């Protein structure tokens, strides 16, 4: 799902030519997310960096954000306790927000 959404954002940006940002509402893309509009290209770049630092946290974001899984479902997929996913999700969301804000300021 992540790849599909990122490719859609890339093609949409190419069509717009010169657009600084290409945003796609995940509500439109997957129909069940409660997340606000997100710059998918910036998010993808941040997740690549996160995966290099902490692959498990990157996987949690993919499962929760792109896959729409709950904390409990994510914990089951990863074979960890739900509290582990909850903590990682909270920390990672803050880190991602900071990374995406850095990209907007450039």
C-alpha positions in Angstrom: 0.0 0.0 0.0 2.9 2.4 0.9 4.5 1.9 -2.6 1.2 2.4 -4.4 0.5 5.7 -2.5 4.0 7.0 -3.0 4.0 6.2 -6.7 0.6 8.0 -7.0 2.0 11.0 -5.3 5.1 11.0 -7.5 3.0 10.8 -10.7 0.7 13.5 -9.4 3.6 15.7 -8.7 5.1 15.1 -12.2 1.8 16.1 -13.8 1.7 19.4 -11.8 5.3 20.3 -12.8 6.9 22.7 -10.4 4.7 21.9 -7.4 6.7 22.1 -4.2 4.5 19.6 -2.5 2.1 16.9 -3.6 -0.5 15.9 -0.9 -2.9 13.1 -1.1 -5.5 12.7 1.6 -5.2 9.2 3.0 -9.0 9.2 3.4 -9.2 9.4 -0.3 -6.5 6.9 -0.9 -7.5 4.1 1.5 -10.8 5.2 2.8 -10.4 4.5 6.5 -7.6 6.6 7.9 -8.3 9.4 10.3 -4.9 11.0 9.5 -4.8 14.5 8.0 -3.3 15.2 4.5 0.2 14.0 4.3 3.1 14.7 1.9 3.6 11.1 1.0 7.0 11.7 -0.7 8.3 13.4 2.5 6.8 10.6 4.6 8.4 7.9 2.4 11.8 9.6 2.7 11.5 9.9 6.5 10.5 6.2 6.7 13.5 5.2 4.7 15.7 7.1 7.3 13.8 5.6 10.1 14.2 2.1 8.7 18.0 2.6 8.7 17.9 3.6 12.4 15.1 1.3 13.7 13.5 -1.2 11.3 10.9 -2.3 13.9 9.6 1.3 14.3 9.5 1.7 10.5 7.4 -1.5 10.2 5.1 -0.3 12.9 4.4 2.9 10.9 3.8 0.9 7.8 1.4 -1.5 9.5 -0.5 1.2 11.4 -0.5 4.1 9.0 -0.6 2.4 5.6 -2.1 -0.9 6.7 -4.7 0.5 9.1 -3.9 -2.0 11.7 -4.8 -1.4 15.4 -2.1 -1.5 18.1 -3.2 -5.0 19.0 -3.2 -6.2 15.4 0.3 -4.7 14.9 1.6 -6.3 18.0 0.3 -9.7 16.9 1.9 -9.4 13.4 5.3 -8.4 15.0 5.1 -10.9 17.8 5.5 -8.2 20.5 3.4 -6.9 23.4 0.8 -4.2 22.6 2.4 -1.9 25.1 5.6 -2.1 23.0 3.8 -1.1 19.9 2.0 1.7 21.7 5.2 3.2 23.1 7.0 2.9 19.7 4.1 4.4 17.9 3.9 7.4 20.2 7.7 8.0 20.0 7.8 7.5 16.2 4.8 9.8 15.5 6.7 12.6 17.3 9.9 11.8 15.4 8.1 11.7 12.1 6.3 15.0 12.8 9.6 16.6 13.6 11.2 15.2 10.4 8.3 16.3 8.2 8.3 19.8 9.8 12.0 20.1 8.9 11.2 19.3 5.3 8.5 22.0 5.1 10.9 24.6 6.4 13.5 24.0 3.7 
